[in-house]
Amino acid sequence: MSRTDDDQQTYREFTEAVNMKPAELAAWLESEESKRVGWHKGGRSGGGESVGHESGRRIIDLLRRKRDQLSAADYKHMRKVIGYVHRHMAQRPSGDVRDTKWRWSLMNWGHDPLIERP
């Protein structure tokens, strides 16, 4: 598979995994729930922005850019997002997930499991 084919597949999988629109994700990232979940590089007591929250800001940037503006580092981050979404979707808890840290964490990575889009 050529680099171009790999990038095309990555882009397709990324846009399937990320089901929130840039404006939806930006609004979500401003919420208190968004800021309360996730792993912090310095540990939770270290404060600062969680890894997922930081990723969400980068996802907004990626979604707003044209494909020909994307770098190898951008495609690498897309693959990280795809992996995160797939792993965490496989860990879905039972019952109503609407107000769960599981859902909120996924939303920081651009995927709302309650959104169904064609």
C-alpha positions as CSV (number, residue, x, y, z in Angstrom):
1,M,0.0,0.0,0.0
2,S,1.4,3.4,-1.0
3,R,1.6,6.3,1.5
4,T,-1.2,8.0,-0.4
5,D,-3.5,4.9,-0.1
6,D,-2.7,4.7,3.6
7,D,-3.5,8.4,4.1
8,Q,-6.8,8.0,2.2
9,Q,-7.8,5.0,4.4
10,T,-6.7,6.9,7.6
11,Y,-8.7,10.0,6.6
12,R,-11.8,7.8,5.8
13,E,-11.5,6.0,9.2
14,F,-10.9,9.2,11.0
15,T,-14.0,10.9,9.6
16,E,-16.0,7.8,10.5
17,A,-14.7,7.7,14.0
18,V,-15.1,11.4,14.6
19,N,-18.9,12.0,14.4
20,M,-19.0,15.4,16.0
21,K,-18.9,18.6,13.8
22,P,-16.2,21.1,14.6
23,A,-18.7,23.6,16.2
24,E,-20.3,20.8,18.3
25,L,-16.9,19.6,19.5
26,A,-15.7,23.2,20.3
27,A,-18.9,23.8,22.4
28,W,-18.4,20.5,24.2
29,L,-14.8,21.3,25.0
30,E,-16.0,24.4,26.9
31,S,-18.2,22.4,29.2
32,E,-17.3,21.5,32.8
33,E,-18.0,17.8,32.0
34,S,-15.4,17.9,29.3
35,K,-12.8,19.3,31.6
36,R,-13.5,16.8,34.4
37,V,-12.6,13.6,32.5
38,G,-9.4,12.2,31.0
39,W,-5.8,11.5,31.9
40,H,-3.5,14.4,32.7
41,K,0.2,14.1,31.7
42,G,1.3,15.2,35.2
43,G,-1.3,13.0,36.9
44,R,-4.7,14.4,38.0
45,S,-3.2,16.4,40.8
46,G,-0.9,18.1,38.3
47,G,-3.9,19.9,36.8
48,G,-3.7,21.3,33.3
49,E,-5.4,20.0,30.3
50,S,-6.2,16.3,29.8
51,V,-4.8,14.4,26.9
52,G,-8.2,13.9,25.4
53,H,-9.2,17.6,25.8
54,E,-6.0,18.6,24.0
55,S,-6.7,16.0,21.3
56,G,-10.2,17.5,20.9
57,R,-8.7,20.9,20.1
58,R,-6.4,19.3,17.5
59,I,-9.3,17.3,16.0
60,I,-11.2,20.6,15.4
61,D,-8.2,22.0,13.6
62,L,-7.9,18.8,11.5
63,L,-11.5,18.8,10.5
64,R,-11.3,22.5,9.4
65,R,-8.3,22.0,7.2
66,K,-8.2,20.8,3.6
67,R,-6.8,17.4,3.0
68,D,-3.8,18.7,1.0
69,Q,-2.8,20.8,4.1
70,L,-2.4,17.7,6.3
71,S,1.0,16.6,7.4
72,A,2.4,13.2,8.3
73,A,2.1,14.2,12.0
74,D,-1.6,15.0,11.4
75,Y,-2.2,11.5,9.9
76,K,-0.4,10.1,12.9
77,H,-2.8,11.9,15.3
78,M,-5.7,10.7,13.2
79,R,-4.6,7.1,13.7
80,K,-4.3,7.8,17.5
81,V,-7.9,9.1,17.5
82,I,-9.2,6.1,15.5
83,G,-7.5,3.7,17.9
84,Y,-8.9,5.5,21.0
85,V,-12.4,5.6,19.7
86,H,-12.4,1.9,18.7
87,R,-10.9,0.8,22.0
88,H,-13.3,2.8,24.1
89,M,-16.4,1.9,22.1
90,A,-15.5,-1.8,22.8
91,Q,-15.6,-0.9,26.6
92,R,-19.2,0.5,26.5
93,P,-20.8,0.1,29.9
94,S,-24.3,-1.3,30.2
95,G,-27.3,0.9,30.7
96,D,-27.9,4.6,29.9
97,V,-24.5,6.2,29.0
98,R,-25.8,9.7,28.5
99,D,-24.2,11.2,31.7
100,T,-21.2,9.0,32.1
101,K,-17.5,9.7,32.1
102,W,-17.1,7.0,29.5
103,R,-19.2,9.1,27.0
104,W,-17.7,12.4,28.0
105,S,-14.2,11.0,27.4
106,L,-15.1,9.8,24.0
107,M,-16.7,13.2,23.2
108,N,-13.3,14.9,24.0
109,W,-11.9,12.7,21.2
110,G,-14.7,13.8,18.8
111,H,-17.0,10.8,19.1
112,D,-20.4,11.0,20.7
113,P,-21.8,7.5,20.9
114,L,-25.4,8.9,21.1
115,I,-25.1,10.6,17.7
116,E,-26.3,8.7,14.7
117,R,-25.3,10.2,11.4
118,P,-25.6,8.6,7.9
